[in-house]
Amino acid sequence: MTRNAVFNQPRRIAHLLLITLIALLASVLPAGAQSSADLQAAAAREGVVVIYAATDRSVAEGLLQDFVRRYPGIRVEYHDMSSAELYHRFVEEAKDGGRADVVWSSAMDLQVKLVNDGYAQAHRSAETAALPPWAIWKNEAFGTSFEPVAMVYNRKLLPEEDVPGSHAELLRLLARSPEQFTGRLTTYDPGRSGLGYLLHSHDVLANPVVFWRLAEAFGRLAVQPAATTSEMLDRISSGQALIGYNLLGSYAQLRAEKDPALAVVLPRDYTLVMSRVAFISRQARHPHAARLWLDYLLSPRGQRLLAKNPGFYSVRADVPADEAAEELRQRLGGAFRPIAIGAGLLTYLDQAKRRGFLRQWREIAAPPP
């Protein structure tokens, strides 16, 4: 071996070690991820994050306050609106460069449509990598919670022995006591509610026979259609309705914590589980602040704060403080049916399918008098 070769040997070894270290880092860090310190510094320079949300401010308040305490240089503009209003406002504003940095909504299908139409930008981080496969799509759409879809009843007016524990039991109860429930059932009107359309159409996928038989029963018994979960909860609490079908479980459990008339049932045959979907706008004016907010929301800290709201559960399985989420997963077992975030959500947004579904619903569940 020459003298130069001997002299260069340590340098070669150091070079090989450096290459190996870089490869190891690349294998454990998500592609495109930004270091936490760099992201915080860039977000602080932007100074603000604009969030369009179809999530009640009361649900998000703890998150918002904690985020500002942790990152005092970043102001949060939080715009709370309905899912339909959010969708149309975001699309309209996008024509002129957009205003929202982050879009966060319970209308999973509309969120996926926006992502599919090119309105989102990709984001990868340690927090997004911790999500279950069903809660992430294209590294652009991210599930931030899981919320079961429930039946709700008036515990003061419906005897305990009549409470249905499954879709089939509800069907049998309605057939057995039609006079008791005529005019005293409520569910979403899928023609007026985007969330209602999402939930009913996924019921068809889960069990089409039972769903359409329930729809027939609703038609015979003059179901009270509603546009929101709050409207249905008001009817059940007042006694106008005895049972509500396919309510958003998170809002139902929040209300039931304060209203002794309300009780929530998670069907044991299958319980649909939806998630609020967030994405970063492709036109975000404050992209670093948007990434910081999204990572905070998906972090164990953010997930624990969100899960403090009754009915909201952490989407991450590695959040030890959310014992309720793990208990719910175990209790539901095979009945746990998360609505996966992905292209499948676009199926019933096809206009022909939507028209066909709504026509069938009107003919069966809401026939003219």
Disulfide bonds with the S-S distance in Angstrom:
none
